[in-house]
Amino acid sequence: MPTCIIADDSKIMRMLLRKIMENFGFDVIETEDGEEVLEQCLQNKIDLIISDWNLPLMDGIDVLYKVRADRKIKQPHFVFCSYITDTAIIRQALDGGADDFIMRPFDEDIIAGKLEILDLL
């Protein structure tokens, strides 16, 4: 079963994404901040990270850069899920190694489409 990290400081957002990802057959690890994401990546085989841009302790973009730079981490797919609509920020994420960017609000069909593109469904 594939494993997904959901990184968001909003418990409600983590719960929503957990439900969707579990429906798609993922084991889910919830994290509230960027440092937890890195810890989980070093401790577990992670297939996908879904991260908010704004996280406590370390922003999502910094998490992305650290994950991509760390050779000890099996490189998971990385998707941002945020309210950000600024195309320069979205471009920064994609140029930095993110696989995709989901703008909120979203629904299960949007997540399914992204997972299909990433060949995770």
Secondary structure, DSSP 4 states (H G I P E B T S, - for coil): --EEEEE-S-HHHHHHHHHHHHHTT-EEEEESSHHHHHHHHHHS--SEEEE-SS-SSS-HHHHHHHHHH-TTS---EEEEEES---HHHHHHHHHTT-SEEEESS--HHHHHHHHHHTT--
